[in-house]
Amino acid sequence: MNRTLNAFETAFDRMAAGYFLVIALGVAAAIVGVVL
């Protein structure tokens, strides 16, 4: 049970990091679009 929970936490952390990266790239693209 504990091992499954740990694996779920790791997967969730990776998913959250990927989601944050996509948002950061979107914001950067919007800023570049406004500047250019």
Backbone torsions as a table, in degrees:
resi	resn	phi	psi	omega
1	MET	NA	-47.8	-178.0
2	ASN	-64.0	-38.8	-179.5
3	ARG	-65.9	-39.9	178.9
4	THR	-64.2	-42.3	-179.9
5	LEU	-63.8	-40.1	-180.0
6	ASN	-64.9	-41.9	179.0
7	ALA	-63.8	-39.4	179.1
8	PHE	-64.3	-41.0	178.5
9	GLU	-62.8	-42.9	179.7
10	THR	-62.3	-45.0	179.9
11	ALA	-63.4	-40.7	-179.5
12	PHE	-65.7	-40.4	178.9
13	ASP	-62.9	-42.3	179.0
14	ARG	-64.4	-41.7	-179.5
15	MET	-64.1	-42.5	179.8
16	ALA	-65.0	-39.8	179.6
17	ALA	-65.4	-42.2	179.0
18	GLY	-64.9	-41.2	179.5
19	TYR	-62.9	-42.9	178.7
20	PHE	-63.4	-39.8	-179.6
21	LEU	-63.9	-41.9	179.4
22	VAL	-63.1	-42.8	179.0
23	ILE	-64.1	-43.3	-179.8
24	ALA	-61.6	-42.1	179.3
25	LEU	-65.5	-39.2	179.1
26	GLY	-64.2	-42.8	178.6
27	VAL	-64.9	-43.6	179.6
28	ALA	-62.1	-41.8	179.6
29	ALA	-64.3	-39.3	179.1
30	ALA	-65.2	-42.0	179.2
31	ILE	-63.9	-44.9	178.8
32	VAL	-61.8	-40.2	179.2
33	GLY	-62.7	-39.3	179.7
34	VAL	-70.3	-42.4	-178.3
35	VAL	-66.6	-43.2	-179.3
36	LEU	-84.0	NA	NA
